[in-house]
Amino acid sequence: VNEPSSFRDPCGFLFYKDGSIYRQINTIYKENYDHLMESGLYKTLVDTNLLIPHKEIDIDGLEPDKAYKIIKPEPIPFISYPYEWCFSQLKDAALATFKIQKIAMDFEMTLKDCSAYNIQFRKGRPTFIDTLSFEKYHPGQSWIAYRQVCQHFLAPLALMSYKDIRLNQLFRIFIDGIPLDLASSLLPSSTSFKASLLSHIHLHAKSQKHYADKAVKIGGHKISRLSFMGLIDSLESATRKMYWKAKGTEWADYYEDTNYSPAAIDHKKEIVAKFLDMINPETVWDLGANDGLFSRIASNRRIHTISFDIDPAAVEKNYLRSVKKGETNIIPLLLDLT
């Protein structure tokens, strides 16, 4: 059965067979796939947990006449989406994407697709899951994914940082990323005095509008490798400089601010622990997890735990704690149960 979400790429697609997920690589992608595997890039990215590993499988694809290879990616235990991520999750996803792009350039490859949806949180950290997004780099080419990076990462991060944390929910409406003209109009005018945001969002939006109805010659504008790398450095620097500090949070400090006594909390922990030991689940969903205090009773038992909360500050605090501790079995996510 074809995976409905895998519909745009002529290089291949995902499909299900006997309950497992596979990816068909079409012959049109042969040269790029072989370079990815033989150059050492695939091994480097997999060894650093930046790319999902896969195995080549000898089975028939759904469209055998187009197939070059069939691969079986390592399954992702839980699929999440950018509108479910806290600020630092989206920021880390962006930084992982830039790191992958830089490493790819060392092996004469580049990313052609930098959608935020190509990132999943695996073992607690952002991992790139689209094996077919790599293509050979040709000297002089511009970065085809530049607009996408700005719409999927820089614009939403800027809106969350400088305007309102809830604006990451725009991902629900705009699957191709937040339009730069919309982001530019929503951002405070003061962001125009930040060189990186002026360049990558405000002026970029005006440029898009200017050329919207004009024919642009593909490959007509050449840039040097140094300029290409400088663009990535600029985007990475802009991303690192953006922060979000929670204000007026309702649930992030719930256990510190309520009248829960230490004895009451310990008693609740004991109940949860006994229940988990009794049923021994493979996966736990903690709905209304606050900062993940009780979620960790499950994750510390090596149970894959999804720690949901409605409060962005609680999810942010939960995620930053998981990163600091190097936790691999917990994914904090935003969820409005109402």
N, C-alpha and C positions, 0 to 999 in steps of 0.2 A: 504494500500500500504506500503510495507516495505521501510524503510529509507536506501538508498544505502550506506551511510557512516557508518551505524551500522552493520558491517558484520563480525567482528572478534570474538566477545565474545560468547562462548557457554552458558553463564549464562542468556542471554536475548538479546533483540534487540528493536529498536525503530520502530514504524509504525504509519501511518496516517490513520485516519478514520473520515469522515465527516468534514474534514478541521482541525481537532485537532490532536495533537501528543500524542502518548501513548508509554509506555515501557512495553513489556512483560517480566516478570521475570520467568525464567524456574525453574522447580523443582530441578535441580542440584544446584541452588543457595539458596534454601530454608533456610538452616541452617545459612548461612551468613546474609541473609536479615532479618531473625527473630532476630538475635543477634543485628544487626544494629538498628532495630526499638525498641527492648525491653530493650537494655542496657542503653539507654539514649544518645547514640552518635548522632543519627539522630537529636534529638531535640536540643542538644547542638550546633551542626554545623549550623542548620537552624536558631536558635535564634541569632547566631553571623554572619549571612549572608555569611557563608563560603560554604554552600551547598544549591543547588536548592531544594526548597520544592516540595512535590508531594502529591497527594491524591490517595488512593486506589479506583479503579473503578470496578463496577460489569458489565463487558462486556466480550465478547468472544475475545480471542487473535487470531492472524493469524495462530498460531500452537497450538491449544487447547490441543493436546495430551501431549505437553511438558510444558504447562503453570502452574505456581503456583499462580501468582497474576498478575494483570494488574494495572499499576499506570499511573497517568496523571501528568507529571511534569509541574511546572509553566512555561509558554512560555517565551522564551528569545526574547525581542523585535528586537534585531539585532545581527546576528551571525558574529563575527570577527575571524581573524586568526592570528597566531603569526607573520607572515611576514608583517602584517599590524600594528603591535604594535611598539611603541617607546621603547627606552631602559628601562625606568622606569616602563612601563606597563609589560614588560617581567619579570623584577626584582620583581615587586609586585606579579605577578602570581606565581613565584618561591617561594617567602616567604609565600604566602598563602598556597601553597602545603605543605611546611614543617610544617606550623602551624597545618594544618589538620592532617598530619601524627602524630605529637606529641599528639594532642588531641585524635586521634584514639587509640594510645597506652594506654592511660588512661582507655579506655574501652575494652582493650584486642583485638583490631582490628588493621589492617595495610592496607595501600594502595598497591594494586597489579598493578595498572596502573596509572602512573604519567605523561602521555602525556600532553604537553602544550595545546593540542586541547581539553582537558577536562576542561579547564578554559574558562569562558566567563565573560565579563564585564557587571555586572548587578548593577543598582543603583550606577554606578560610580566606583565600586570596583570589584576585581576578585572573582568569585564564581565558585566552583567546580560543574560540571553538570552531572557527571557519577555516579549515585547511586550504580551501580554494581561493582565499583572498590574497594570496601571494602571487606576484608576477615578476618577471625579470626586469631589472632596472636598465633603462637605456640612457646613456649620457645625453644631457640636454632636456630631458623630459621634465615637465612640472609634476607636482603631486596631484594626481587625479582625485585623491580622497580629501583634499584640503577643505573644500566647502563642507563635506560631511563631518569632518572632525570639528569644525566650528559650530555646526548645528547640533551635533550630538553631545559634545563635551563642553566647549568653551562657553557657548551661549547659555545653556542651562545652569552651569556652575556660576556664571556671572550673575544671572537672575536670582539664584538661590543665595548667593553671597551678598549682593548689593541691594536687592529689592525685597524678596519674600521667599522663604524656604519652601513654601507650598507650590511654587511655580514649576517644580519638577513634575507636577501632575500634567503639565502641557504635553508630556510624552504620550499620554493616553490619546491625545487628539492628533498629534503630529508624529506618525511612525517614522518619517524620514528626518526627524530632528526638528528643532524649533527654528522656524524661518528667521533669518537674520534681520529682516526689516521689522518683524514683530519684536524680537529681542532688543533691537536698537531703540525702538519707541518706548519700551517698558523700562529700560535701564535709566537710572538717574543721570542727569546731564553731566554730573561730576565725573562719570566714568570716561567721558571723552578726553579727560586730561590724563588718563592712564594710557601710555603709548600702545601697549599691547592690545587693549580693548578697543582703542580708537582704530587701530589697524585691522584687527581680525574680526571685529563685529561691526562697528559704525561705518567705516569706510568700505569694508567688504560688502555691507548691505547696500550702500549707495552704488557700488560698482555692479552688483547684481541687477539692480533696478535699471541702471544705465544700459547694460548690455542685454536686458531681457528680450527685447524685440529685434536684436541685431544678429546677423549671422557671424559666427566666430569660427575662424579657420582652426581646425583641430591640429595640434602639433605645431602651430605657427609661432608660438612663444617659447623660446628655449631659455632654460636657466642652468647655471653651472651647478655642479655637485656641491660646491661650497655654499651657494645660495639655498639649495635644496635642504642641506643640513642645518643652515641658519634658520630656515623657516620652522623646522621641527624644534630646534632649540628655543626659538621665540615662543612657540605654542606651549612647550613644556614649562618654560619659565613663568609664563602668564598663569598657567594652571597651578603651579606650586605657590604662587603669591596669593591665591584666593583661599579665604578661610570663612568659616561660619561659626559664630558663637551663639549658643542657645539663649533666648531671652523669654522670660515668662513661661517657662515650661511647666506642664501639668504633672507629668509622670516620671521624668528623668530622675528626680530625687525623692520618689514616692516613699521608699522605705526609710529614708532619713527624716522626712517631714511628717510622717504619720505617727500615730501613737502605738505602733507595733512595739511590743517589748521584745528584748532579745530572746526571752523564753518562748514567746509566741512564734517568732520567726523560726527558731530551732525546732519547735514542735511541727510547724508546717513543713519544714525541710524533711523531717523524719517521715511524715506521712507520704510525701511525694517520693522519697527514696524507696520506701517499702513497696509502694504501688509499682514503681518502675522495676524493681527486682522481682516482683511477682509476675508481671506480664512480659517482661523482657522484650520490648518492642525494637524493631529495626529503625523506626523513625518516630520522632515526637514533634508535634506542633504545639507550641506554647502561645496561646491567644491572649493578648493583654499581658505581655511579658515584662513590661516596664524596662528596666535596665538589664534583664536577663538573669537575675539572681537565682530563680528557680529553674530556668532553662539549663543552667550549668550543672544541675544535679543530673540531668540526662546526658548532656554532652560530655561531662567528665567520666561517664560510663561508656564512652565511645559510641553513643547512640547519636545518629545524625539528627540534629535538632534545628528546627526552624523557629526562630524567636520573633514573633510578631508583636508590633505595637502601633497605635495610632499616632503617637507623639514623635515627631522627627527628632527631637532632642534626646528622647529615651533610646531610640534606635541608633542615633549617632554615638551616644555614650556606650551603648552595648557593643557596637562595632569596633570602636577605638579600643575598648578593653580586650576584645577578642584578638585584635592585631597585636596589641602590646604583649599579651600572654602567649601569642603564637598558637592560638586554638584552631583546630582543624575540623571540628565536628559541629559547629554552630554557625548559622547564618541569620543575623538580625535583619528584619525586613519591615517595611511600613505596610500596615493593613488597617483599613477603616471598616470595622464589622457592622457599623450602622448603615 
